[in-house]
Amino acid sequence: MKHIFNIVIITVLAIGSSSCYSDKRKPNVRYMASTDMYNAVSYETYGTNPNFKNGMEAQAPVEGTIFRGERPYEIPNSEEGYNLARKTIKSPLEVNEVNLAKGKAMYTIYCISCHGPKGDGQGVLAQREKFLGIPNYKDRNINEGTIYHVIMYGRNMMGSHASQLKDKERWQIVQYVQKLRADLQQ
């Protein structure tokens, strides 16, 4: 019995040590070599990808998707919706220095390149004539409801920023835009 045990131990050690040996001239054996785990297909970051619908470059969020914990915006993207927003939407945030500072920070990220640091429509893209006709807040008949509505849906050349900004951030930008507008009207 002891003799059989020694043979088993020696056999296990021999198999174990031989499995560690690798010949650098020959590739090792690969299991499931036909799967993409070994030969991953790479795609350009912003290039077309056949795994996405219609070969588009990235997956768009499902229509109607909102951030977790937020409520849907029910006003439609139309001229009637714009006018309804003007009449009915009021900011839930208190106007204070904290909200204005955060609104300024978000404005600097998302709005300043077109609307300019003063809200006069003279951002760097307007100065370089990439976009023409960017409105001056002073000349616009806007209020907090219309500003929020335009951030949600966009208007004319401006695209929607709903997917980039959470609800509170939108309202903070609204407060800051109103401050810029008041400063321009003085």
C-alpha positions in Angstrom: 0.0 0.0 0.0 2.8 2.3 0.9 4.5 1.4 -2.4 1.4 2.4 -4.4 1.1 5.7 -2.6 4.7 6.6 -3.5 4.1 5.7 -7.1 1.0 7.9 -7.2 2.9 10.8 -5.6 5.8 10.5 -8.0 3.4 10.3 -11.0 1.5 13.5 -9.9 4.8 15.3 -9.4 6.1 14.2 -12.8 2.9 15.3 -14.6 2.8 18.6 -12.6 6.4 19.5 -13.4 6.1 18.6 -17.0 3.0 20.8 -17.4 5.1 23.8 -16.3 7.6 23.3 -19.1 7.0 25.4 -22.1 8.9 25.4 -25.4 9.3 29.0 -26.5 9.4 27.9 -30.2 6.0 26.3 -30.1 2.8 28.0 -29.0 0.9 26.5 -26.0 -2.3 24.7 -26.5 -5.4 27.0 -26.3 -8.8 25.7 -25.4 -11.8 27.3 -27.1 -9.5 29.0 -29.6 -12.3 29.8 -31.9 -14.1 32.1 -29.4 -13.7 35.9 -29.5 -12.1 35.9 -26.0 -8.7 34.9 -27.5 -9.1 36.9 -30.8 -11.0 40.0 -29.7 -12.3 42.2 -32.5 -11.4 45.8 -31.9 -13.4 48.8 -33.2 -12.6 52.4 -33.4 -14.0 54.4 -30.5 -16.2 56.6 -32.7 -16.3 54.5 -35.8 -19.2 52.3 -37.1 -19.8 49.1 -35.2 -21.8 46.3 -36.8 -23.0 45.2 -33.4 -25.1 48.3 -33.0 -28.4 48.9 -34.8 -27.8 50.3 -38.3 -24.1 50.4 -37.7 -24.3 53.5 -35.7 -21.3 54.6 -33.7 -22.8 54.3 -30.2 -26.0 53.2 -28.6 -28.5 56.1 -28.0 -30.5 55.9 -24.8 -34.0 54.5 -25.1 -36.5 57.2 -26.0 -38.0 58.7 -22.9 -35.1 57.6 -20.6 -34.5 59.9 -17.7 -32.0 60.0 -14.8 -32.8 57.8 -11.8 -35.0 59.5 -9.3 -36.2 62.2 -11.6 -39.7 62.8 -13.0 -40.5 62.9 -16.7 -40.9 66.2 -18.4 -44.5 66.1 -19.7 -44.6 69.3 -21.8 -44.4 68.5 -25.6 -41.7 69.7 -27.9 -43.8 72.1 -29.9 -44.6 75.8 -30.1 -47.7 75.2 -27.9 -45.4 73.4 -25.4 -43.0 76.3 -25.4 -45.8 78.7 -24.6 -47.2 76.4 -22.0 -43.8 76.2 -20.4 -43.7 80.0 -20.3 -47.1 80.2 -18.5 -46.8 77.2 -16.1 -43.3 76.2 -15.2 -41.7 77.7 -12.1 -38.3 76.9 -10.6 -38.4 74.7 -7.5 -35.0 76.0 -6.4 -34.4 78.9 -4.1 -32.4 81.6 -5.7 -29.2 81.8 -3.7 -25.4 82.0 -4.1 -24.8 78.3 -4.1 -27.3 77.6 -6.9 -26.0 80.6 -8.9 -22.4 79.4 -8.5 -23.3 75.9 -9.6 -25.4 77.3 -12.5 -22.4 79.4 -13.6 -20.2 76.3 -13.5 -22.7 74.3 -15.7 -23.2 77.3 -18.0 -19.4 77.5 -18.4 -19.3 73.9 -19.5 -22.4 73.7 -21.7 -23.4 77.2 -22.8 -20.5 79.7 -22.8 -19.0 78.5 -26.1 -22.1 79.8 -28.0 -23.9 82.3 -25.8 -20.7 83.9 -24.4 -19.7 84.7 -20.8 -22.1 87.6 -20.6 -25.0 85.9 -22.4 -24.8 88.4 -25.3 -24.5 85.7 -28.0 -20.8 86.4 -28.5 -19.2 83.0 -27.5 -16.1 81.7 -29.2 -18.1 79.8 -31.8 -20.0 83.0 -32.7 -16.8 85.0 -32.9 -15.3 82.4 -35.2 -18.5 82.4 -37.3 -19.2 78.7 -36.7 -22.8 79.6 -35.8 -24.5 82.8 -36.7 -27.5 84.4 -35.1 -27.0 83.2 -31.5 -29.4 85.2 -29.5 -28.6 87.9 -26.9 -30.5 87.2 -23.7 -31.2 90.9 -23.4 -33.3 90.8 -26.6 -35.2 87.7 -25.9 -38.7 87.4 -24.4 -37.8 84.5 -22.1 -38.6 83.4 -18.5 -37.6 80.5 -16.3 -40.1 78.2 -18.0 -39.0 78.9 -21.6 -35.3 78.7 -20.6 -35.9 75.3 -19.0 -38.0 74.1 -22.0 -35.2 75.1 -24.4 -32.6 73.3 -22.3 -34.8 70.2 -22.4 -35.6 70.1 -26.1 -33.3 72.7 -27.8 -34.6 75.3 -30.2 -33.6 76.4 -33.7 -29.8 75.6 -34.0 -29.4 74.7 -30.3 -29.7 71.1 -29.5 -31.1 69.5 -26.4 -29.0 69.2 -23.2 -31.5 67.0 -21.4 -29.2 64.0 -21.5 -26.2 65.9 -20.1 -27.8 67.7 -17.2 -29.9 66.5 -14.3 -33.0 68.4 -13.3 -31.4 70.4 -10.5 -28.5 71.4 -12.8 -30.9 72.6 -15.4 -32.7 74.8 -12.9 -29.3 76.2 -11.7 -28.5 77.1 -15.3 -31.9 78.8 -15.6 -31.1 80.9 -12.5 -27.7 81.9 -13.9 -29.2 82.8 -17.3 -31.7 85.0 -15.6 -28.9 86.7 -13.7 -27.0 87.3 -17.0 -30.2 88.6 -18.6 -30.8 91.0 -15.7 -27.1 92.2 -15.9 -27.5 92.9 -19.7 -30.7 94.9 -19.2 -29.0 97.4 -16.8 
